Amino acid sequence: MLNITFYGILLFMSTGESPLSQPNAAVVREPFPAIEEGYLPDNVLVHFHFAPHIYGYHFEGAQQLLEAADAYIPEARGWDHGVLKEFNDLAKRKIELSKYLGHGRRDSGYSEAQSRAIEGTRKPIVFIDGSLQELGPSELSVGLASPDETLEDTIDKISEVAKRTALESVRRDPIMIGNLGDKVWTLYKKNRDWVEREQINILCTLGQSHIAVYDYLSQQEGSRENVAASMWVGGNDITETYKVMDYFKRGEVPPRRLLVESVVMELLGLPQTQHFLEQAITVNVSPRHGQGLTEVESFSQRLVDLIADDIDDSPRLQKSMQSFLNGDIRPGYIALLRQYVERAKEASTTP
């Protein structure tokens, strides 16, 4: 079991203000739904796989699990029925992958890898996440930087987004738990042959900030035998934002260094830099070259550390980063990133 418990955080008393306007207050967590006997069919196993949702290689562990699954539950914050239909049409090859890609988060390496894995599987797909109607439009994106924005401005934006994300993540967890049983039972009744089988495997892929969903279900008598979990083997790769969120959940101010690292990760996670960096990382430390994904994690962290070490004392680096964040991509900025990739590569071979 993943020994991580977020659901025990104390609730706020209603004050009429957002909890995030209170600098030293922990984030509200609503009580999780009670789990009754029969929450899930006896022969169903829901396997939760937690990973960052940034680079294509973050989906690698989930892809193997998806191949063995009978149904799939992807994370889908703010979904609507059109999105659900697109997912299922892709699984049935009723829509071309090229038409499906290129919208919002689907530009990310993770989402593209997820889409390619779904295509043609004919596996039913359902969502347990909060719908657009429940959650409203997302306000969690940092967005493009303005041309005159400073590093401190970006740190403030990252900090504010992390606060809002912390609040929304704890809001979504009870929704997921409340929806899971009903959605699985609906699938179960539609697939009548499932009742005769020894085990039905359902894969649910979530970001690392939702580990509390599994942790809670694994401790409830009505669900503990029906859930399992795994973490992307890279472990803590690309998790600076989650660490910042945890500080806000506890009502604490994150260290500035961690906020700087989060800004760097925002840069490295942009669609305009992802392709270059994903290639650089996999070329240098790809598991396909005989090295484990823990090496990918180490390489990524070295890259973040090197940039974060220099950024306060390098106006050129700050300017390059801010230009990337406002969509101004120039060859000189890519060359600067390439230098850091080479330094990270050198550091990985230094005893």
N, C-alpha and C positions, 0 to 999 in steps of 0.2 A: 504493500500500500504506500502511496505517496503521503508521507507524513507532513502534510501542509494543511493548516486549517485557517481559513479566512472567515468562515461563517460565524465564528464566535465573537466577532467584533460587536461592541455594544451599540444599540440604537440611539439616535438622537431623540430628544424630546422636540416636539414641533415648536419652532420659534418664529415662523413666518419668514425666515431667511434661509438662503441656500447654505447647507453645511460648509460648502467650500468658501464662503465668505468669512468663515470663522477660522482664523489661521492656525489655531492650536486644537482643533476639534477633529476627532476621528470621523471617517466617512460612515454615513448611515448604511446599515444593512438590514433589510426587511427580513422577517423570519422566513425560513425555507418551508415549503409545503410539507405537511405530514405525509409519510409514505405508508400506505395501507397494504395489507396482504393482497396480492394480485396486481400490484402496480405494473409489473411486467409479466408476460407469459413465462411459464416455468422453464421452457426450453430455449429462451432467448438470452443471448449474451451481448450486451452493448459494450464495445471496446472503445474507450476514449483515448485518443492520441493527441497529446499536447505538443505544440511546436510553434516557433515563430512563423509568421505568415509573410515572409519577405522574399527570400531567394528560392529559386527552383529546387535546390537541394534540400530545403526544409521539408519538402513533401515526400522525400524518398522513402522514409519509414512508413508513412501512411499509404504509399502506393502499394507496397507489399500486402498490407492489411486489407486494402480495398479489393485486391484481386481475390481474396478469400472470403469477402463479405457478401451477404445476401442483400443488403440494403445499405444506403449511405446517408449520413446526416452531416452536412458541412456547416460550419459557422456561417451565418448569413444575417448580420445585423441590418435591420430595417428592410427586410425583404417584402415583396408584394407577390401577388399571384402570377404576374408576368415573369418575374425572376424565377419563381419555382417552375413554371412551364418551360422556360429556357433550359434550366438544368436538366429536366427530364427529357426534353427534346434532344439535347446533346447526347444523353445516355442512349437514346433510341436512334441516334443519327438522323433525326428529322431536321436538324439544323447543322450547317457546316461550321466546323471549328473556326475557320477564318472569319466568319460573320459573327461568331460568338465572342471572339477576343477583341480587345481594344476598347473596352468600356470601363472606366474607373479603375477599381482595384485589379481588374483583369489584366492591366498592363504590368502588374508585378510578376516577378519570376515564379513566385509561389502559386499565384492564381492561374498562370498559364500552365504550369505543371499539373495542377489539380484538374484543369479543364481537359488536358490531353489524356489524363488517366481516366476521367469519367467517360470520354467519348466512346460510344459504341458498346459500353458494358451491359446495357439493358438492365442495370440494377435500379430499383426504385429509389428515389431521392425525396426526403422530406426535411423540413426545417423545424427546429425547436426554439430557435432564437426569437427575440422580440421582432415583431413585424414593423413596417413603416407606420402603420396606424397606431401601434402601441408606443413606439419610441420617438416618432417624428423624424425629420431629416437629421442627418448626422452633422454635428458641429465639432467633430473631433479632429478635423484636419488642420494642420498648421498652415497650409496654404503657401502661396508664393510670398517670398520676402519682397518688400518694396525696395527700390534702388538705394534709398538713403538709410535703410535699416542697419543698425549696428549689431555686433555680436550680443551685446546685453539685451537689445530688443528681442532678438531671436530666442535667447535663453528665457526671457519673460514669457514669450509665446509658447515655448515648449512646456514651461512650467504650468501655464494655465490649461493647456490641452491635457497634460497629465492629470491635473486635478479633475477636469471634466470626465476624462476616461475612467478614473478611479470610481467616480460617482456612478457612471453609467454601467461599468462592469459589475458592480454589486447589485445594480438594479436588474441587470439581465440574467444573473445566475438563477434567482428564484423562478423567473419566467421559463428558463430552459428546463428546470426540474419539473415545473408544473405541466409543461407540454410533452415531455418525453414519453410518459406512460400512455397518454391518449394517442399520440402519433404512432407509437409502435403497435398498439392494439389495432389501430385502423389498418396499418400495413398487414398485420397478422390475419385479420379477417378477409382481406382482399386476396391473400395468398393461401388458399385452403390447404395446400400440400404441406405447409409449414408445421401443422399440428402433428403430422406423422413423423417428422424428422427428429433426430436426437438432439441437435443443436442448431439454432439459427443465429448467425453472426451478423451483427450490425455495427458498422464503423461510424464513430462520431469524432470529427476533427475540430478541435478548438484551440484558440490561442492560450498561452500560458497563464494569462490573467484569470482564466475560468477554472483553474484546478479545483476550486472549492466545490464545483458541481459534482465531480467524481468523489472528492473526499467525503462529502456529505452522504451521497448514495451508498458508498462502500461501508458506511457505519450504521445504516438503517436496516433493521431486521427484514423489512419487506423488499429490499433491493440488493443487499450486499452480495447475494449469490449470483446476481444477474449482471454485474458490472466488472470490468477489468480496465486497466489503464497502462499506458506506456508514454514515455517522454522521448522526444526527438533525441537521438543518441548524442548530439552535440551539446545537450544539456543547457548551459547558460548562454549560448550564443545569441547575440543581438537582443539582450534583455535589459538594456539600460532603462528603457521606458518603463518596463515593469517594476524595476527597482525604485524608480522615482515614484511610481504610483503607490508602492507599498509605504513609502514615507508619508504620503498624503493620507493614506488609509489610517495610519497611526496618528495623524494630526501633527506630524513633524515636518520641519523644513529640510528638503534634500540638500546634501552638500553641493557646493557650486561645481566641484569637479564632476560629479555625477550628471549635473545638468549640462555641462559642456560636452560630456560624452554622449548625452542624448541628442544634442545638436548635431554632433558628428554623425550619429546613426541616422538622423533625419536626412542628412546629406547623402549618406551611402545608400539609403533606402529609396531615393528618388528614382522614378522611371528612367530619367535621362542619364543617371550614373549606374543604375543597376546592371545593365547589360555588360558594360565594361568591367565592373568590379566582380560580377559573378564569373565572368570568363577568367579574370585574373586569379581569383581565389581557386577555382576548380582546376585551372592549368597548373597552379603551384602545388596544391595539396589535395587534389581530387581523390576520393576513395577508389575511383577507377584506375588510379595509378598505384594502387596498393597501400594507400594510407587511410587511416580511419577518419570518421567524421569529427572525432575529437581534435584532430589536427586542423580541420576546417575552423572549428571553434577557436582554437589557439591563434591561428593566423588572423582571423577576423578581429579578435581582441587586441592582438599586437598592432594591427592597422589603426584601430580606434585609439589605442594608447599613444601611438606615435603622433597622430594628428592632434589629439587633445593636449599632449605635452607641449606642442609648439604654438598652438593657436593664440595664446595670450600675448606672446612675444613676437608674432609674425603678422604685421599688417597685410603683407601680400597674401598670406594664407587666409586671413579673415576676409579680405576682399574677394578672393577666389571662391570661398565657401558661400558668401552672401550672393555672389553672382550666380552660382549654381542654384541657390535656393530661390532666386527670382527668375530662373529660367534662361539666364544668359550663359550659354555654354560655348566656350571658346577653346581652341586647340591648346592654348597655353595652360588653361586650367586642368584639362585632361592630362597634360604632360606633368603638371605638378602632382596630381593624384597618382600618376604612374610612378613618380619618384618615391612616394610613400609605400606603394605596393612593393617596389624593389627593396626598400629598407626593411619592410616587414618580412620579405623573403630572406634577406640576409640575416635578420635577427633569428629566424626559425632554424638556420643552420649553424648558428653560433653556440658552441657548447656552454 
